[in-house]
């Protein structure tokens, strides 16, 4: 393979196109070819050449760039590359209305998280939230946030210009017991990974780069409250890389009321797929359901944090996913030796029974996440480590974490 020629053709192609026009994921069949191309890119950048629209994932040896199917580059190097369209994904939520301070929201109570706080609060468990960013000034989140990364503008913090990411972060880790709300795991640490724009849209390549960042920065858990209808080989590969690295990925199943199908990436077996329930522990009308859903959690009319220090009610499997991530954080704080497969098994085994209507035709084994049972069983699974700080201590005494 002529690496210099490949890079030169790639730069010429991207120079002629808009950054989001016909984006492609190019996975190299030969690892040596990938690394040689990366070296050539680095050499050119060192000479001062600007290469703005080409990005790479070292974990799956892939490059992302706006190139056409009719490009000579595609036909010339088709024997050394796997190409696929870089399609868009959407967050899995519907905005309902602005709300006042929710205290401990019903979903947090419904999964019995408060009863678990005397044992675990998710102390310092690192959670990557791949989403729209987060409101760093929200009073309920300021002590629960790490710096994270903004994949849309690497020079900026991952500030939330949509609201969805802040809502997810609040359900997981809000920690304001006196004047605000409490999340499921109030002493966990959110690492915001901004991959979605102000409209709640992202490309598969952004998600791949987000997971790549999470693996390299050693997060312990990844929350992915979004999805798409089509399968992506490259996305599945990066999900598998995280799985093999021991990082559970919690993914929302989708809001299409489907009974036999769910969205990707939740459809991949390496993820923990989540459906939504309502106040009555019944499957929410909008939620996908069936054999591909591993666990359900509250997702209907969920109040959580919002941009500009506010609160919002939202519905969706996105909201359900954040409850499951919080519960897993409680578990990992006590037992960080569990692998993703162990956690999925524990979640299913300790779930609370759903209230299932006859018309839903679902097996009685489907259940809703139960944080207290999960913690009790998870502690028994292997030797544990202690959580030095629980809610028996004053939450306000916690030191502010740098962002």
N, C-alpha and C positions, 0 to 999 in steps of 0.2 A: 504493500500500500504506500502510495506517495503522500506522506503526511502533510508536507508543505503545500502540495497542490490541493489537497482536501480542505485545509484551513483557508487557503486563499479563495477557493470557490465558495466556501461557506460565508466568508466575510463579504464577498461581492454580492452574494444572494441576499444577505440580511441588509446590506446597504440600500438595496433597491425596494425593500418592503417595509411596511409598517410593523412595529414590534409585536402586534397581536394578530397579524394576518397569516392564516394558514400555518399555525405553529405545528412543529413536528417534534416527536421524541425519537432520538436516534440512539439506539443501544448497540454497542460494539460487540460483535461475536468473539473477537479476540481481545483479551485484556491488554495485551502489549500495544495494540493499535490505539486503544483509548488513551493509555498513559503517554504514548508518543505524541498524540494530538494535543494533549494537555500541555506537554512540554513546549510544543510549537506555539501554542497560544500564549504561554507565559513568556516565551522569548519575544514574541511580537509586542506584547504589552510593555515589556521592559524597554523597548525602543521608542515608546511613546504612542504607539498606534492605539486608537480608541476602538474597543470592541464591546459595544453596549448591550447587544441583544442576544448574546450567546451565554448560556449558563450550563452548569454540569452537576451531576450527582456521582460522586466517586463510589458510593455504595453499590450502585447497579451499573456503573460504567456507561452512563448515558449523557448525551448532550441535547439541549433544547434550543431551538432557533426557528424563526419565521422563514420557512422555505416552501416552495410550491411542489406539488406532485409532479409537475412537468419540468422541474429543475434538472439540469444536466448532472448535478451533484447526485441526485437520487439514482439515476440510471448508471452513472459511472461507478458508484461504490455500493451497488445493491448487494453484492456478494459478501460484504464485510459488515453491513449494518442491518439491524431490524428497525423498521420505521413504523410509527403509528401516529395517528392524528392526536394532537394535544387538545382534548375536548374540555368543555367547561363543566363545573359542578356548582351546586347551589346549597346554601344552608337549609336545614330541615326545620323551619319554624315559621309561624304566622304571628305577626304582631297584633295584639289585641287592644290594650289600653294602658294609659298611665295610672300608676297606683301609688299609694302612700307606703310608708315604712311597714314591711310585712312581719317584722320580728322573726319568729321561726316559721317559715312557710309550711303549708300543710304537707307538701311532698316530703320535706325533711322529717317531719313527724311521722308520716305514714310508713316510711321505711325503717322507723325506730332508730334513727341516728342519735337523737338526744340521750337515749338510754345507754348508748355505747360510749358517750363522751367521758364517763368516769374511768374508762379503760384506755381509750384511744381517741385522739383528735386529729390523727393524720400527721403528727408532728414531723415537719420538714420533709415529707414525701414530695418529690419533685414531679410535677405534672405538666406535660406539654399540652397546651390547648391550641390546636391548629384552627384558626378562626379569623374573625375580623379585627383582632387586637383587643385592647382592654382600656378602660378609663382609669389611668394611673392616679387620678385625683379623687376617685370615689372613696368616701370615708370608710366604707365597709371593706375595701380591698387594699388599701394602701399598705397594710402590714402583711399582705399575703402574696405579693408580687415580686418576681425576679425581673431582670432586664428583658429577657426574651430576644426576639429578632423580628425585624420588619422585612419580609421578602420582597415587598413592592418598592421599598426605598431603604436600602441597608444603612443609610446614614441617619435614619430617624428611629426613635422608639416606636414600638408597635401600638400606636395610639388607635383607639377604636373610633371609626367614622360611620359606623352602622348601628351598633348596639348589641348585636347578637353575641359577640364574644364576651362582652361585659356581663351579659345575662348568664351565660354558661359559667363564667368564672365565679359569679356570685353564688350560684347553687352549689358549686363545688367547695368554695373556700372563703366566703364572706365571714368576717370575724368582728362584728360590732354588737356585742351583747347588750349594751346599755341604750344606744340610740338608733341602731340600724337593724340589719338582718343577720342571721346566722346560716352558713352553708353546712353541708354534710360533714366536711372535714376542715374545720376552721383554722387549723394550724398547719395545713399543707401549704405548699408553695407553687403558685401558678407561674409557668414560663410561657408567656403569650407568644405565639408564632403567627404573625399576621400574614396570611396567604390570600385572604379575601378582600375585595374592594368594598366601597361604600354601598354597593348594591347587593352585597352578599354573594358575589360570584368569584370564582377562581378557576385556574386551569389545572389539569392533572399534574403538569410539571411543577406548579407551585406546591402542590401537596407532597410530591416526591421530594422536593427540596426541603420542605418542612419536616418530613419524617427523617430525612438524612441529617438535618440539624439536630433533631431530638436525640437520635442515636449517638451522634458524636459528642453531644453535651450531656450524655448520661442521665436523661430523665428516666423516671421509673415507671411512667404510665403516660399514655397518649390518649387524649379525648378528641374524637373526630365527629362532630355533629353536622354532617353534610353528606351528600351523595349524588350519584348519577345512575342512569339506566344501563349504560353500556360497560362492558368489561374492558379493563386496560391491563395488558400483560405487564407493562412497566410498573404500574401501581401495585399490582399483586406481588411483583418481585421485591419492591421496597418494603411492603407490609411484611413479607416473609423474612426480610433481613432484620426488621425490628423484632419479630417473633423469635427468631433464632438468637437475638441479643438478649432475650429475656424480658422484653418490654411488652406488657399487655396493651393492645389497642382496643378502645371501646368506641363503637361506631353506631350511628343511628340508622334504623332500618328504612325510614322513609314514610311519607305522609299520604299515600295513595289508596289506603284502605284495601290493599291487595291481600289475598289469603294464601297465595302459593308462591309469592316472589317478594324479594326485598331489593333495595338499591345496593350498588357497590359504593364503597368498599366493604360495607357490612356483610355482603354476601360471601366474601372470602372466609374460608374456614379458620384462618389465623386470627380473625378478630372476634371480639365479644359483641354480638349484634343485639340491639336494644329496641324494643317496642314500647309504646306509651300506654299508660293506664290513666283513669280519672279518679275523682274523690272516692268513688265507691269500689275501687280496686277492680274495675272492669276495664277491658281493653277499650281505649279511646276510639271513637268512630273513625277518625282519620288515619289511625296507625296501621301500617303493614303488620302482618301477623303470619303465624304458621310455622312450619318445620324449620325454616332458616333463622328464626328469631330465638336467641339463646335465653333472653331474660327480658322482663318488662319492668317499667318504673314509672312513677308519676310524670306525666307530660302534658296534662290538660289544665289550662288556666293556671300556669305557674308564675308566681310573682318573684322577681329577682332584681338585681342591680341593673342600672342603665347608665347611659352616658350623662354627663353633667351632674353627677351625683344623685340621679333620680332612680325611680323604680318603675318596672314595667311588667305587665302581665303578657305572657306569650304561651302558645300551645305548639306542640310538635314533638317528634321523637328526638329532636335536638335536646329538649329540656329533660327528657327521660334519660338520655345518655349521660348528662352531667350528674344526675343522682347516682348512677352506677359508678362513675369515675370516683365520686366522693366516697362511696362505700368501699371501693377497692383501696383508696388511700388510707382509710382507717385500718384496713387489714395489713397493708404493706408496712405501716408504721410499727406494727407488732411483729410481723413476720415477713421480712424482705427476701427470704430464700425461695418463696413460691414462684413457680414458673407460670407463664400464661395459661397453659393447659390445666394446671392445678387450680388456678383461680377460676377459670371458666367452670370447672367441675364443682368447685365449692359453691359458686354462685347459684348454680342450678339446684344443688342438693339442699341448700338452706333457704330457698325462696319461699315466700308466703303464697298460699294457694290463691288463684284468681277466682273472681266471681264470673263464671262463664255462662252466657246465655246458650240455650240449646241450639239456637239458630247459628251460632258461631262455629260449631263443628270442630272444636279444638279438644285435644287430649288434656285430661285433668292434670297432667304433670307440668303444664306451663305455669310459671309463677312470677311474682313480683319480687324484686330485690329486697332482702331483709338485712340491714346493716348489722343489727345486733347478733342475729344467728350466724351471719357470715363471720363476724369477728370471733365468736365463741368457738366455732368449728375450725377456723383458720389458726387460732392459737394452738389447738391440739395437733395440728397437722405436722409441724416440725418445731425444733427449738425456737424460741422467740427472743426478741429484744424488747426492752422496756421503753415505754413512752414517758420521758421525764416530765412532760408538762401535759396536764389534762385540764378540763374545765373546772376542776376543784380549785385550781389556781386562778388568780384574777387575770382575765384576758387582757386588761389594759396594761398589765405589767410586762407584757411581751415586748422585747426590743424590736424596734423598727428595722426591717430588712432593707439592705441597700438595693436600689434599682438602677 
